[in-house]
Amino acid sequence: MRVEVSGLTKSFGPVRAVSDLSFTVEPGSVTGFLGPNGAGKTTTLRMVLGLERPDAGTATFDGATYRSLRQPVRTVGAVLETAFHPARSGRDHLRVYCRAASLPVSRADDALAQVGLSDAGRRKAGGYSLGMRQRLALATALLGNPSVLVLDEPANGLDPEGIHWLRGFLRHLAHDQGRTVLVSSHLLSEMEQTADRVVIVGAGRLVREGSIAELRAGAAGASTVLVRSPDSGRLAEMLRTEGHETTEHADGLLSVAAATPAAVGSRAFAAGIELHELRAETSGLEELYFHLTAGQEQFAATDEDTVMTAEAGR
């Protein structure tokens, strides 16, 4: 199921939280939703899920808004926050949701097993660690076996083992089961290993959308080439005379700015210079993120707590 956000706009008083925001989330992939604090991520997710009415624009699931879905629990599973009755067991928490959504209560045990909480299902949720609560929230989202998952910071509180499990689990849901997964996260290094595509927002506007490879190709500095040669000095001198900025490192490694591996390799071959290594230098997601969001104005009224305050005052 394809999620399409088109022209979403939302203001709280004089503050424009989201401005003409458009992007797509494709089935069979994990899409990371990234941006600085106050970039409008939470407000966007709330509009996608029908919890906040946009001033303009739409968010649809295969053409239908969340409010118009006939069986929303069976279509979209969402986690925006974790909230449990501390005296209720994890299993009973899920059973309450099953009854409210007219789902078989057996789904509670199935969902606990999916997230690795079967052994803790009869324990009170008040005694759960933060990571276990995150897993229980994910289990709640999975009760209706939805084709779309919308998750806000699902790795928050997870230890390294839990983060590794979550990464594999989300990719399994997307790649092996064909589900559509949208994940908001501030863990950039983790998103680099988890997401197939990313949507980066800043100041309530779209900054960039695409695969990490596409972002690398479009980012400044992404055309740097690393080349290693026993004759790096002669290669560097030759490239400098052709207008390339070069930097010599240890062990014969040379950085060549504003070039491609094909061009450097061709020039080295023509000059009879032996090469031991030739590759493009790629930026990590964190470097790309900071490059793309540098100087973005941040709105102080777009995080969830401030949005709630603004709503209460209206």
C-alpha positions as CSV (number, residue, x, y, z in Angstrom):
1,M,0.0,0.0,0.0
2,R,1.4,3.3,-1.1
3,V,1.3,6.3,1.3
4,E,1.2,9.7,-0.4
5,V,1.6,13.0,1.3
6,S,0.6,15.9,-0.9
7,G,0.9,19.6,-0.1
8,L,0.4,19.2,3.7
9,T,0.4,22.5,5.5
10,K,-0.3,23.3,9.1
11,S,0.0,26.4,11.3
12,F,-0.4,26.9,15.0
13,G,-1.2,30.6,15.5
14,P,1.5,32.6,13.8
15,V,3.8,29.6,13.6
16,R,3.9,27.6,10.3
17,A,4.7,24.1,11.5
18,V,4.5,22.3,8.1
19,S,4.5,24.0,4.7
20,D,3.4,22.4,1.4
21,L,5.1,19.1,2.3
22,S,4.9,16.3,-0.2
23,F,6.6,12.9,-0.3
24,T,5.7,9.2,-0.9
25,V,6.3,6.0,1.1
26,E,6.5,3.0,-1.1
27,P,5.4,-0.6,-0.2
28,G,8.1,-3.2,0.3
29,S,10.6,-0.7,1.7
30,V,11.6,1.1,4.9
31,T,11.4,4.9,4.6
32,G,13.3,6.9,7.2
33,F,11.7,10.3,8.2
34,L,14.4,12.6,9.4
35,G,14.8,16.2,10.4
36,P,16.1,18.5,13.1
37,N,14.0,19.0,16.3
38,G,11.2,21.3,15.4
39,A,11.2,20.4,11.8
40,G,7.6,19.3,11.7
41,K,8.0,15.5,11.8
42,T,5.5,14.8,14.7
43,T,2.9,17.2,13.3
44,T,3.2,15.5,9.9
45,L,2.7,12.1,11.3
46,R,-0.3,13.3,13.3
47,M,-1.8,14.6,10.1
48,V,-1.1,11.4,8.2
49,L,-2.9,9.5,11.0
50,G,-5.9,11.8,11.1
51,L,-5.0,13.1,14.6
52,E,-4.5,16.6,13.3
53,R,-6.5,18.4,10.6
54,P,-4.2,20.0,8.0
55,D,-4.9,23.6,6.8
56,A,-4.2,22.3,3.3
57,G,-3.1,19.2,1.5
58,T,-3.8,15.5,2.0
59,A,-2.3,12.3,3.2
60,T,-3.7,9.1,1.7
61,F,-3.3,5.3,1.8
62,D,-3.8,4.1,-1.7
63,G,-5.9,7.1,-2.3
64,A,-7.9,7.0,0.9
65,T,-7.5,9.2,4.0
66,Y,-7.0,7.6,7.3
67,R,-10.4,8.8,8.5
68,S,-12.1,7.2,5.5
69,L,-10.5,3.7,6.0
70,R,-13.2,1.1,6.7
71,Q,-10.9,-0.9,8.9
72,P,-8.1,1.4,9.9
73,V,-6.5,-1.0,12.5
74,R,-6.2,-3.7,9.8
75,T,-4.7,-1.2,7.4
76,V,-2.4,1.1,9.4
77,G,-0.5,0.3,12.6
78,A,1.0,3.3,14.4
79,V,3.2,4.1,17.4
80,L,3.5,7.8,18.2
81,E,4.0,7.3,22.0
82,T,4.0,4.5,24.5
83,A,1.2,4.5,27.1
84,F,0.2,1.5,29.3
85,H,-1.7,0.9,32.5
86,P,1.1,0.0,34.9
87,A,-1.0,-2.7,36.7
88,R,-2.1,-4.5,33.5
89,S,0.0,-7.2,32.0
90,G,1.4,-6.8,28.5
91,R,-0.9,-9.6,27.3
92,D,-4.0,-8.0,28.9
93,H,-3.0,-4.6,27.4
94,L,-3.1,-6.1,24.0
95,R,-6.3,-8.0,24.6
96,V,-8.1,-4.8,25.6
97,Y,-7.0,-3.4,22.2
98,C,-8.2,-6.5,20.4
99,R,-11.7,-6.3,21.9
100,A,-11.9,-2.5,21.1
101,A,-10.9,-3.2,17.5
102,S,-13.1,-6.3,17.1
103,L,-10.0,-8.5,16.6
104,P,-9.6,-12.1,17.9
105,V,-8.0,-12.0,21.4
106,S,-5.6,-14.7,20.1
107,R,-3.9,-11.9,18.2
108,A,-2.4,-10.7,21.5
109,D,-0.3,-13.8,21.9
110,D,0.7,-13.7,18.2
111,A,1.8,-10.1,18.4
112,L,3.8,-10.7,21.6
113,A,5.6,-13.6,19.9
114,Q,6.3,-11.3,16.9
115,V,8.2,-8.8,19.0
116,G,9.9,-11.3,21.3
117,L,7.8,-10.7,24.5
118,S,6.1,-14.0,24.9
119,D,7.9,-14.8,28.1
120,A,7.1,-11.4,29.6
121,G,3.5,-11.2,28.4
122,R,2.0,-12.0,31.8
123,R,4.2,-9.5,33.7
124,K,2.8,-6.1,34.6
125,A,3.7,-3.4,32.0
126,G,4.7,-1.1,34.9
127,G,7.7,-3.3,35.5
128,Y,8.8,-3.3,31.9
129,S,12.0,-1.6,30.8
130,L,11.8,1.2,28.3
131,G,13.0,-1.1,25.6
132,M,10.3,-3.7,26.5
133,R,7.6,-0.9,26.4
134,Q,8.8,0.0,22.9
135,R,8.3,-3.6,21.9
136,L,4.9,-3.7,23.5
137,A,3.9,-0.6,21.6
138,L,5.1,-2.2,18.4
139,A,3.1,-5.3,19.2
140,T,0.0,-3.0,19.6
141,A,0.6,-1.6,16.2
142,L,0.8,-5.1,14.7
143,L,-2.5,-6.5,16.2
144,G,-4.5,-5.9,13.0
145,N,-1.8,-7.3,10.8
146,P,-1.7,-4.0,8.9
147,S,0.0,-3.4,5.6
148,V,1.3,0.0,6.7
149,L,3.4,0.8,9.8
150,V,4.0,4.4,11.0
151,L,6.5,4.5,13.8
152,D,7.9,7.5,15.7
153,E,11.3,6.8,17.3
154,P,10.7,3.0,17.8
155,A,14.4,2.4,18.7
156,N,14.2,4.8,21.7
157,G,15.3,3.0,24.8
158,L,16.5,-0.1,23.1
159,D,19.9,-1.5,23.9
160,P,22.3,-2.4,21.0
161,E,20.9,-6.0,20.8
162,G,17.4,-4.6,20.7
163,I,18.3,-2.1,18.0
164,H,19.9,-4.9,15.9
165,W,16.7,-6.9,16.3
166,L,14.4,-4.0,15.4
167,R,16.5,-3.3,12.2
168,G,16.1,-6.9,11.1
169,F,12.4,-7.0,12.1
170,L,11.5,-3.8,10.1
171,R,13.4,-4.9,7.1
172,H,11.7,-8.3,7.3
173,L,8.2,-6.7,7.4
174,A,9.1,-4.5,4.4
175,H,11.2,-6.8,2.2
176,D,9.8,-10.2,2.9
177,Q,6.2,-9.3,3.6
178,G,5.8,-6.3,1.3
179,R,4.6,-3.9,4.0
180,T,5.0,-0.2,3.9
181,V,7.1,1.1,6.8
182,L,7.6,4.8,7.7
183,V,10.0,5.4,10.6
184,S,10.8,8.7,12.3
185,S,14.2,8.5,14.0
186,H,17.1,10.6,15.2
187,L,19.5,7.7,15.1
188,L,21.2,8.5,11.8
189,S,23.7,5.7,11.8
190,E,21.0,3.2,12.5
191,M,18.7,4.7,9.8
192,E,21.6,4.3,7.3
193,Q,21.6,0.5,8.0
194,T,17.8,0.2,8.2
195,A,16.2,2.5,5.6
196,D,15.9,1.9,1.9
197,R,14.8,5.5,1.3
198,V,14.8,8.7,3.4
199,V,12.7,11.8,3.6
200,I,14.5,14.7,5.1
201,V,12.6,17.8,6.3
202,G,13.6,21.1,7.8
203,A,11.6,24.1,8.9
204,G,8.4,22.2,7.9
205,R,9.5,21.8,4.3
206,L,10.9,18.9,2.2
207,V,14.7,19.1,2.0
208,R,15.4,15.9,0.1
209,E,13.7,12.6,-0.7
210,G,15.2,9.5,-2.2
211,S,17.6,6.6,-1.6
212,I,20.8,7.2,0.3
213,A,22.7,6.5,-2.9
214,E,20.7,9.3,-4.6
215,L,21.3,11.7,-1.8
216,R,25.0,10.9,-2.0
217,A,25.1,11.6,-5.7
218,G,23.4,14.9,-5.2
219,A,25.3,16.2,-2.2
220,A,28.2,18.6,-2.5
221,G,31.5,16.8,-2.1
222,A,30.2,13.5,-3.3
223,S,32.4,13.6,-6.3
224,T,35.7,13.1,-4.4
225,V,37.7,10.1,-5.6
226,L,40.1,8.1,-3.5
227,V,43.0,6.5,-5.4
228,R,46.0,4.6,-4.2
229,S,49.2,4.3,-6.3
230,P,52.9,3.6,-5.7
231,D,53.4,6.6,-8.0
232,S,50.9,8.9,-6.2
233,G,53.2,11.9,-6.3
234,R,53.4,11.9,-10.1
235,L,49.6,11.2,-10.4
236,A,48.8,14.1,-8.0
237,E,51.0,16.5,-10.0
238,M,49.4,15.5,-13.3
239,L,45.9,15.9,-11.9
240,R,46.7,19.3,-10.3
241,T,47.9,20.6,-13.7
242,E,44.5,19.7,-15.0
243,G,42.7,21.8,-12.4
244,H,41.9,19.1,-9.8
245,E,42.4,19.7,-6.1
246,T,44.3,16.8,-4.6
247,T,45.3,15.8,-1.1
248,E,48.0,13.2,-0.4
249,H,47.6,10.9,2.5
250,A,49.7,8.1,4.0
251,D,50.5,4.8,2.1
252,G,50.1,6.4,-1.3
253,L,46.4,7.3,-0.9
254,L,45.3,10.4,-2.8
255,S,42.0,12.3,-2.6
256,V,40.9,14.0,-5.8
257,A,38.1,16.5,-5.7
258,A,35.5,17.1,-8.4
259,A,36.4,13.9,-10.3
260,T,35.0,10.5,-11.1
261,P,36.7,7.1,-10.8
262,A,36.4,6.6,-14.5
263,A,38.1,9.9,-15.4
264,V,41.0,9.4,-12.9
265,G,41.5,5.8,-14.0
266,S,41.6,6.8,-17.7
267,R,44.2,9.5,-17.0
268,A,46.3,7.2,-15.0
269,F,46.2,4.5,-17.7
270,A,47.1,7.0,-20.4
271,A,50.1,8.1,-18.3
272,G,51.2,4.5,-17.5
273,I,50.6,5.0,-13.7
274,E,49.9,1.8,-11.8
275,L,46.8,1.9,-9.5
276,H,46.2,-0.3,-6.5
277,E,42.8,1.2,-5.5
278,L,40.3,3.5,-7.1
279,R,36.9,4.4,-5.7
280,A,34.5,7.2,-5.1
281,E,34.4,8.6,-1.6
282,T,30.9,8.4,-0.3
283,S,29.4,10.3,2.6
284,G,27.6,8.6,5.4
285,L,24.0,9.5,6.2
286,E,25.0,11.7,9.2
287,E,27.3,13.8,7.0
288,L,24.7,14.1,4.3
289,Y,22.0,15.0,6.8
290,F,24.0,17.8,8.4
291,H,25.0,19.1,4.9
292,L,21.4,19.1,3.7
293,T,19.9,20.6,6.8
294,A,22.6,23.2,7.6
295,G,21.0,26.6,8.2
296,Q,17.5,25.3,8.2
297,E,15.3,27.4,10.4
298,Q,13.7,25.4,13.2
299,F,10.3,26.0,14.6
300,A,10.0,25.8,18.4
301,A,6.3,24.9,18.2
302,T,6.4,21.8,16.1
303,D,7.4,19.2,18.7
304,E,4.5,17.2,20.2
305,D,4.5,18.8,23.6
306,T,4.2,22.3,22.1
307,V,1.6,21.2,19.6
308,M,-0.5,19.9,22.5
309,T,-0.1,23.2,24.3
310,A,-1.1,25.1,21.2
311,E,-4.2,22.9,20.8
312,A,-5.2,23.3,24.4
313,G,-5.1,27.1,24.1
314,R,-7.3,27.3,21.0
